[in-house]
Amino acid sequence: MAVKRKLQKNKYPKIGIRPIIDGRLGGIRESLEETTMGMARAVAALYSKKLTYPDGSPVECVLADSCIGGVKEAAACATKFAANNVGLSLSVTPCWCYGSETMDMDPSVPKAIWGFNGTERPGAVYLAATLAAHNQKGLPCFGIYGRDVQDMGDTSIPGDVEEKLLLFAKAGMAVAIMKGQSYLAIGSVSMGIAGSIVDPQFFQEYLGMRNEYVDSSEILRRIQLGIFDPEEFKKAIAWVKKNCKEGKDHNRREKIKSRKEKDRDWEFVTKMTMIMRDLMTGNPRLEALGYAEEAQGHNALVSGFQGQRQWTDFLPDGDFSEAILNSSFDWNGIRNPYMVATENDCYNGVSMLFNYLLTNAAQIFADVRTYWSPDATERVSGWRPDGLAQDGFIHLINSGSATLDGTGQQSRNGKPAMKPFWEIKEKEAAACLAATTWSPSNRDYMRGGGYSSTFLTRGGMPVTMCRLNLVKGQGPVLQIAEGHTIDLPEKVHQVLNERTDRIWPTTWFVPNLTGNGFFRDVYSVMANWGANHGAISYGHIGNQLITLASMLRIPIAMHNVPETKIFRPSAWGAFGMDPEGADYRACNVYGPLYG
């Protein structure tokens, strides 16, 4: 496999850090200058060490030119941040300062304050006073305050403070990266699926994103007119023939394509993959070939392909293209995954995007297909579930679009994982490919043919499934379910899996149960899931999703994240003692971030 390749580097947004100081000269300010700026530098060093952009480079920070003791310095800082593409801001202080004179007033930038917990100077008093000012002015702000008192000269960042600093920054960076980007719909509504009814107001007002649209026929036009890089195609089809193992054709004899037709389908779907990528991000090679307009792309951070039915009734389906684009590797080597939603389900595409921006890793797109109870499992297979599966499990399966990273053939600390592309070894990418076969699609419903990926996700991965839904009168809501992938006995897997479609990729999932509400049992999770699809990310990132959603003013409809891990803006505490009800009320009052 070729060396790792980064996508064309974007000018990513930066984190702005605002050192806030007591502005009284004549002994007070002078004594605090170095300590205050030292706090800012320490946080900048933490962020650059612990956080990365989607291309693998360290996150960049911008510090105010001086400590901020009053409104003039606050204004100068705002000017610098605007000129340096700052997408979120953190104020830090070890002392009392003048709250409304020094606070960040930008309404569309996520913001937080770290007030030092020390007794010599009341940083916590500034934190409380300025959070009150933010709340009074309607500018939600996160408050960060260490549990234990520190000495004034202590330059360390306590563990609980670091956790919140990173949580705020990860979510805030996701918000900032989405702003100004596009969702590209290739085609329109797929089979009446509500998720493919793209609502531009949601994207504009909640995410700050554009909507771009092309008809599916644009892919066919580019294939027929040769609007793709022919040299890359030669490289791509050779890689596909070498690395993509064709699986068994389970179609009825009269519907099995000839070898010549199957080979043409391989060429078609490989070209289709290149073209879908070019539509999203552009390709400078096209300009050299005389296609300057097509070379630009649509500045799309995420896309969706309609496919069914008008396309798939007579052309090869999008399963191969979606699966390869969603993976962290192809004929160009190990690289960033693209976010591509099956059936143009833009809200699951956004769910994948949320997960991706928080983890920098590929995402599994899947149907939330079937709840298997212990009784039903035993009746059908003869095996009574035990261990994590003892209360039943959920079958996540879709027609071949899931990322190949979802095989679980990558590892971290000896356990299966899905990792950012710069951590993936060539042998791990090769193992993902080796664990996948590509069977000709079922032509009873994919009449044009194509190829679906077949793999089984390894058990033992901590994962988080989420889904964004739109509800009339309410707006967007987010659902979150943390849990684990599991292994079933081989014969049990075969019996259950073949009741759906044996050639589709399967993930067996068990959510973490709380014993209450939507998570009192596995059945309740399945019964209350809001749509037919879900986005599955490696790791337990539910708390990060909750923080991100609060920044965007999207309430959480269901989750199983421990209350102690939830971090929302200070103002949410003023909307009642029930955290989830308060979340709905706060989001309703503040409205969408860009609305």
N, C-alpha and C positions, 0 to 999 in steps of 0.2 A: 504494500500500500504506500502511496506517496506520502511525503512529509506533511506535517500538519500545516493547514493553510488558514489564515485569518481572513474573514470577509473584509471588504474595503472598510477601513476604519471610519466610523462616524465621529463627529465632533460631539462626544457625549457631554451631558450636563455635569456640572461640578457641585460640590457641597460647599456652601458658604459658612464660614465660622466667624462669629461676632463676639469678640472679647468685650464684656460690659464692665464698666468701672465707676466707682464713686467719683464724680466730677469735681469735687471740692479740692481746689489747689491750696497749697500752703502747708503741706504735710501729709494729707490723707491720700490724694491721688498718687503722689510721687512714691509713696511707700507700697503701693499696690500694682504699679505698672508691670513689673517683671513677673509677679505672681499671676496676674490676670492673663497676660500674653502667653505665659508658660502653659496655662490650662488650654488655651486655644491650640498651641503647637502640639501638645500631648494628644489632643483629640484628632488633629490632622494626621499625626503619625499613626495613631490607631487605625483610622479609616484607610490610609494608604497601605497598611500592612494586612488588614483583615478583609477588605472589600475589593472586588474586581468588577470591571465592566464586562458586558457580554463577549467582548473580544479577548478577554483574559488579562488586559492591562489593569494596573492598579487605579483605583478611584482617585481623582484629583480633588484637592481642596483649595479654596481661595480664602485667605484671611483678610480681614479689614486692615487697612494701612496703619491704623492706630487703635488703641482702646477707645471705646465709645462711652463718653461721659455725658453727652447731651445730644440735642436734636441735630446740630450741625454735623457732628461726626457720624450720627446715624444716617443722615442724608448722603454724606460722602460715601459711606459703606454701601448704601443702596445703589448709588451710581456705579461703583466699582463692580458690584455683583451683576448688575444689568449688562455691563460691558464684557463680562467674563463667563456668560452662559451658566450662571448659578441657578440650579433647579430646586434647591431646598436649603434652608438656613437653620443653623444651630447657634444659639446665644449661650455663652458660658460666663459665669462670674463667681468669684469667691467672696463677694462683699455686697453690702447694700448699695444700690444705685437708683437712679430716678426712672421709674418704670415706664410711664407713658412717653417720656422724652427719648428713651433709648430703644424701645421695642421695634421689631420688624413689622412694617405695616402692609407688606405686599399680600393682598388677599388670596392670590392663586398659588403661592409658594408654601409647601408644607414647612412647618416651623416647630422648633422645640427649644426649651431652655434647660440647661443644667445649672442648678444652683448648688454650690459646694456646701456640704454639711460640715460646717466648722463653727466653733464657738467664738473665735477671736473676731471674726467679721460675719455679719448675718447674710450670707449668700442665700440661705433658705427664705429669708424675709423678702429679698428681692424677687425670688422665684414666685412666692405666693402673691405678692403685690402685683407683679407683672402678668401673671396668669389671670388674675382678676381683671386687669385692664384688657387683656385679650378677649376674655369672655364678655365683658361689658361692651366692647366694640364689635363683637361678632366675628372675631378672627381666631378660630380654634388653634390651640397650641398645646404641644405635649410637654408635660413637666417631668423632669428627671431629678431625683433627689436620692442620695445614697442612704442606706439604712443605718450605717454606723458613722459616728462623728470622726472626722479626720483632723489632724493638726494642720495649722496654717501652712507649714512648709512642706507638707506631704504632696509630692507631685504625682503619685500613683493614681490610677483610675480603678476604684474598687470593682469587683466582679459584677455586682448587681447594677452598678452604673454602666459598666461596659456593655452589659446585655441590652439595656434599654437604648444606649447610644447606637448600637449596631442595628437593633430592631427598627428604630426610627429611620436610620440612614438607608437600610435596605428597601423599606417600603417607600420612603421619599424618593429614592433614586428611580424606582419603578414608575412612580407618578411622573417624574421629570422626563424619563426616556420616552414614555408614550406620547407626551405632548408634541403635537405637530406632525406626528407620523400618520400612516394610513392603514385602514383595513381595505383590502382588495377583494371584492366579490367577483369571482370568475363564474359567470352565469347568474342565475336568480334563485327562485324558491324551489327546493328539492322535495318532491312528493308531499307537499303540504306541511312540511316540518316547520314549526313555528320559529325555531332557532335560525332558519334561513331567511326569515322575513327581517331584513336588515333595517334597523331604526337609526337613521342618521343623527337624530336629536340626542339619542343616548350617547353615541360616540363623541359628538361635539361637546355636549354639556358635562358629561361625567368624566370623559377620558381626555378631552382636548384633542381628539383625533379627527382626521378627515375620513370620508368614504369615497373610494374609487370603485368603478364598475367597468368590466369588460364582458362582452358576450362570450359564451363558450366557443363560439365559432372563431374567435381570434386565435385560439390554439390550433384549430384546423387550418386556418389561413396561413399561419406561420409554418406549419408542417408542409403544406402543399406548395408554398412559394419559397421554401428553404430559408426562412428567416431565423436562423440559428447558426451557431459556430460549427462549420463542418469538421474542423480539426478536433474540436472538443467531442463531437459526436463519435468520431472514430475511436477516440480514447475511451469514451463512455461505454460504447457497445462492446468493446473488447473486455472492459472491466466487468460488465454485466454478465457476459458469457462465462467469464472465469469465476465469478464470485456468487452469482445468483443461481442457486440450484433449482432446476425445474422439478416440481413435485408431480404427483400422480394426477392424471386427468379423471375426475369422477363424473364427468358428464355422460349422459346417455349416448350410445354409439352414434345415433344420427346427428348429435349436436357437437361431436368432437371435431375440432378443426384439424386440417392436414398439417404436416410438419412445416410446409412452406408458409401456410397461414400463421402458424404459431411464431415462426421466426419473424414474419412481418410485424406481428403484434409486439414482439420484444423491441424491434426497432421503433415502432410507433410510441410505445410508452416511455422509452428512453428519451426520445425527442420531446415528448410531452413534459417530462420532468425538467429538462433544460429550459423549455419555454415558460413553464409556470414560475420557475425561479427568476428568469429574465423579466417576466411581467412584474414580479414583486420588487426586485432591487435594481433592475437594469443590467446592462452588460456592455462595456465600452467596445468589445470586439465587434458588436453589431454595427457601430458607426463606421468602423474601418471597412465593413462589408457593404456599406451604402445604405444602412438603415438607421439614420441618426435619431429619428423620432422613437423608434422601438428601443433604441439603446438606453433611453432615459429611465424606463421602468415607472413604477407608480409609488415609489417611496413607502412601500408597504412593510410594516413590522409584522403583520399577520395577514393571512388570506384564507379564503375558502373556495372550494370547487363544488359546483352544483352536481355535476355528474348525472345522477338519476333524475328523471328517466330519459329525457330527450337525447342526451349524449350516449348513455349506456345502452339504449335500445338498438344502436347500430355501430357504435365505436368502442374500442377497448376502454375499460373503466379507469378511474384515477387511483386505484388502490396502490399500485406500484409507485407512482409519482408521489403520492401523499406520504407513503411509508418512508421512501428514501429521503425526501425533503425534510421530514420530521426527525430523521436520524442525524447523528453527529459525524457521518462519514459518507463519502461516495467516491467516484472515480478521481476526484481532485484531492483526496486524502481526508484526514480528520479535520473537521471544521464545525463552525456553529450550526446547530440545528435551525431550520426554518419552522415557523409556526403555520401549519396549513390544516384547516378544518375540513373534515369530510362533510359532504352534503351541504356545503356552505353554511354550516351551523356557526354563525358568527359569535354567538354567545358562549359556545364551548370553545371557539377560537380565542376569545378574550380570556376565558378561564385558563386555557393553556398559556396564554401570554402572561397573565398574572404569575402563574407558577414559574414560568421560565425566567422572568425578570427578577424573581426572588432567589432563584437557585442557579441560574445560568446553565441548566441542564435540560436535556430533551424531555418531552412530555408524551404520555400515552393518551391517545384519543380512543375512547371505547364507548360502546353501548353499555348502559347499566341494565343488563339483559334479564337476569333470572336470580331470584332468591331460592336457594336450595335448603329446605329445612332438614333437620336430622331425620325426621320420619320419611320424607320424600326421598332423600338420598339413600336411606337403608332399603326402602321399598324397591328402588330402581336398580341399585348396584349391589345390595347385600352387605354394605359396609356402614357401620354406625359412626358418624363423625366424632372425633375426640380432639383433645388439645384446644388450640385456638379455634378450631372449626366446630366445637361441640354444640354451639348454638346455631349452627348453619353458616352459610357463606354466600357470597354474591359472585355470579359469573359475569365478568367484564369481557365483552367480545364484540368485535366489529369486523367489517369485511376486508380487512387487510391493510388499513391505513395507519395502524399503530407504529410508533417509532421502533426500529430494531434495537435500540438501546433497552427497550422494555423486555428483551429476553432475560435480562439480569445477568448477562455473561461478563459484565464488568465487575470489579470488586474493590472494596475498601475495607481494610483491616481483615481481609480474608473472607468477607461476607459479600453477597451480591449487592450491586449498587448501580445507580445511573449517575454519571459524573459530568462536570463541565468538560468541554472537548479538550482543553489543554491538559487535563489529567488522564485522558484516555490513552492507553498504550495500543500500539498497532496490533499486538496479539489479542487484545480485548475486542477491538473492532472486528478483527478476523473471526473471533469466536462468536460474536453476534451474528455475523453473516452465515457462519457454519451451522448455527442453531436454527436457521430460517430456511424454509423451502418456499417455492413460489408455484402454486398449482394454478392451472387454468381456471378462470372464474366460472361459477355456476351459470350456464347460459339460459337457464329457465328465467332468471331475473336480471342477469347481466348479459343481455342478448348479444352485445357486440364483442364479448370476450374480455381479455385482459388477464392479469395475474394477481392473485391474492397471496399475501404473506401468511405463512403458517409457522407459528412458534408457540411455546408455552413459557410463560414468565416463571422464573425460579421463585420459590417461596423464600420467606425470611427477610424480605425487604420492608422496612418501615416506609409507608407511603401516605400521601394525603390526596384525597379526591375532592374536587370542588366543582361547582357549577353556578354560573350566573343566569338568572331568569328575570324576565320582565313581567310585571304584574300590573294590570290596568288599575289606576287609582293609587297605586303604591309606588310604582317605578321599579328600578332594578333591586334585586336582593341576591345575596350570595349564600350558597350552602357549602358546608365543609364537613368532611368526614375523615378523620385520621384513622389509620389502621395498619394492616400488614398483608402482604401477599403470602399465600400458603401453598404448600405442595399437597396434592392428593395422591393416594396410592395409584400407580400407573393404570391398573385396570379400571378403577373408579373414574379417573380422568377420561379415559376412552369412552366409557359408557355415557357419561354425562355430556361430554363435549360433542359427541357425534349426534346428539339429539338436536343440535342447532345447525352448525355447518362445520364439518371436520377440517376445512381448509382455512378457517379464519384463526387469527392469533387470539390466544386465551390468557386471561389473568384471573386467578382465583383470589378473592379479596374478602377479608374479615375486618369490619370496622371495630374500633375500640368502643366498648360499651360502658355506659355510666349507670345503667339501671333506671334512668329517668327519661321521660319525654320521648323524643325521636330516637334516642339511643338506649332505650330500655332493653331492646333486643335487636338482632340483625334484621329481622322482618320489618321492624318499624323504620329502619334506615331506608330499606328498599321501598317501602310503601309511601314514604314521605319525600322521596327524591323528586325534584321538580320537573325533570325532563328526561328524554330518552338517552342522553349522552352525559358523560363526565370526563373531566380532565384529571389525570393521575400523575402526581409528581413524586419523585423519590424524596424521602425524609418526612418528618413531622413538622410541617410549616404552617399549621393552622393559625398559630398566633401571629405569624408574619402576614398572613392573608387578612386577618381581622384588623391589624394595624393599617394595612394598605386600604382596606375597604373604608375605614373610618376617615382616612384622608380624602377619599373620593366621595364620601357621604353616601355610601351604599350599605344599608343595614344587613346584618347577618341573620338569615332565616333559620338556620340550624347549624350547630357545631358541637363537637365533643372535646373542646380544648379546656384544660383546667383553668378555673377562674384566676388563679394566681399568675398565669402566664399572659393574661390579656392586657394590652397596652393601647389605650385610646386617648384622645385629647382631654385635657383637664375639664373642659366644658361639659363633657358627657356626664360627669359626676353631679351636675346640677339639674339633671333631668329625671331624677328618681333613683331609688335604691336598688331597683331591679335592673341589672346591667343590660340585659337584652332589650327590655322595654325602653330603657333610656337611650339605647343605640337608635332605635326606630324614631323616637321623639327628636333626638338631636339631628339626625339626618334629615328629617322632615323640616325642621326649623331652618337649618343652614342651607339646605338645597344643594344641588350638584356643584362641584368645585368650580366649573367654568360656566355655570348657568346664569 
